[in-house]
């Protein structure tokens, strides 16, 4: 039997994409099991009742990812 967990979306940061079926890939600040909120990227149903697999990042990891993406998008300039 899968372990129970709780989550609370503390802040909806933004949508990366949206599908015709109503699901969207989102970046949110989420507290998992009452813990410190972290940046989370995953697919969500329109009502946020169901979720897909995703990735959760600490503030430090989020900053590093942002720097890597900026460097990547600017490498051909």
C-alpha positions in Angstrom: 0.0 0.0 0.0 1.4 3.4 -1.0 2.5 5.8 1.8 0.1 8.7 2.5 1.4 12.2 1.9 0.0 15.7 2.0 0.7 18.8 0.0 -0.2 22.4 0.0 0.3 24.7 -2.9 1.7 27.8 -1.3 2.1 29.8 -4.5 1.2 29.2 -8.1 4.3 30.6 -9.9 3.2 29.9 -13.5 2.2 27.5 -16.2 4.7 26.1 -18.7 2.1 24.5 -21.0 -1.5 23.4 -21.1 -3.0 20.3 -22.8 -6.4 20.0 -24.5 -7.5 17.6 -21.7 -7.2 20.4 -19.1 -4.0 19.2 -17.5 -1.1 21.7 -17.3 2.6 21.6 -16.6 3.1 24.1 -13.7 5.8 25.6 -11.6 4.6 26.0 -8.0 5.8 26.5 -4.5 4.6 23.4 -2.6 4.9 22.2 1.0 5.1 18.4 1.1 4.0 16.7 4.3 4.1 20.0 6.2 7.7 20.7 5.3 9.5 23.8 4.0 8.0 24.9 0.7 10.0 24.0 -2.4 9.9 24.8 -6.1 8.0 22.0 -7.8 7.5 21.3 -11.6 4.9 18.8 -12.6 1.7 18.1 -14.5 -1.6 18.9 -12.7 -5.3 18.4 -13.4 -7.3 21.6 -13.7 -8.7 21.2 -10.2 -5.3 20.3 -8.7 -6.8 17.1 -7.3 -4.6 14.8 -9.5 -0.9 15.2 -10.3 1.7 13.5 -12.5 5.3 12.8 -11.8 7.5 15.8 -11.3 10.6 17.3 -9.7 11.0 19.2 -6.5 13.9 21.6 -6.1 15.4 23.5 -3.2 16.0 27.2 -3.5 19.7 26.6 -4.2 18.9 24.0 -6.9 16.3 26.4 -8.4 18.9 29.2 -8.6 21.5 26.8 -10.2 18.9 25.6 -12.7 18.0 29.2 -13.7 21.6 30.0 -14.2 22.1 26.9 -16.3 19.1 27.6 -18.5 20.2 31.3 -19.0 23.6 30.1 -20.0 22.2 27.5 -22.4 19.8 29.9 -24.1 22.6 32.5 -24.5 25.3 30.2 -25.8 24.6 30.8 -29.5 24.4 34.6 -29.2 
